[in-house]
């Protein structure tokens, strides 16, 4: 008998969510290495743009090596991650 566990979701803005257990890092997009990460992911088809046309304020990297762009501040997403990760664990 397989027991299903509820997987938490992280709100990355504008009705977009990421599975909590898949998140590896949440970083600020302003540094040159993060800009290269974004461009490499775009060219390799691993980029997910969840900004709804707004300025990118956070980059989320997943364990599948996908890169997700968010218009929400990295600090705000980090606080949401911490709050969601602590519930029920």
N, C-alpha and C positions, 0 to 999 in steps of 0.2 A: 504494500500500500504506500503510495507516494504522497507525502504531505507537502502541500503548496504553501510557501511563505509569501506574505505580502511584500512586494518590492516597493520601496519608497521612490517617489518621484521628486526631482528638483526642478522648481519653476525657474526657467531662464528668461522669462519675459514674454509678453504678448501671447499668452496661451500655449507656449512651447515648454515641454518638459523633457528631462533626461533622467534615466534610471540612476538612482543614487549609487548603486554598487558598481556602475561602469565608469564613474568619474575618477580620473587619475590626478588631474590638477586643474586649478582655476587661476589664471594669470592675467596680469595687466598687459594690454596689447601694444604699449608704446615703445618697447625696446626693439632694437634691430633684430635680435634672434627671434622674437615673437612675430615680427613682420615676415621674416624668412619662413618660419613655421607655417604661417597662414598661406603664403604664396606656394610653398611646396605642397601643402594639402590641396590647394585649389588645382594645381597642375596634375595631381595624382587622383583627383576625384574623391578626396576624403573630406572635403570642406562642407559644412552645413551652416548656412547663414540664417540665423534666427533673429536678425536685427530689425526686420520689417522696414528696411531702407534707412534706418537711423545709424548714428555713429557707433562703431564697435567700441565697447567699454570693457569687455572681458572676453577672454578666450578660454574655452573649456576643452581639455584633452581627455579622451576616453581610452579605456583599455583596448579597444579595437583600433586605436590609432586614428580615430576620426577627430576632427577639429571643429568645434562648434563656436560660432560667433554670437555674442549676446550684446544687447544695447543696455543691459543692466550693469552697474559697477561691480567689479570683481569682489570688493569688500562685502557688498550686499548679497551677492550669490554665495560667498563664503559663509556669511551668517545664516542664510537659509539652509545651506548644506549642513552646518553644525547643528542647527535646531532640528532638522528632519532626521539626521543621522542618529541623534540621541534618543528619539522616540522609539519605544518598543524594543530596545536593544540592550 
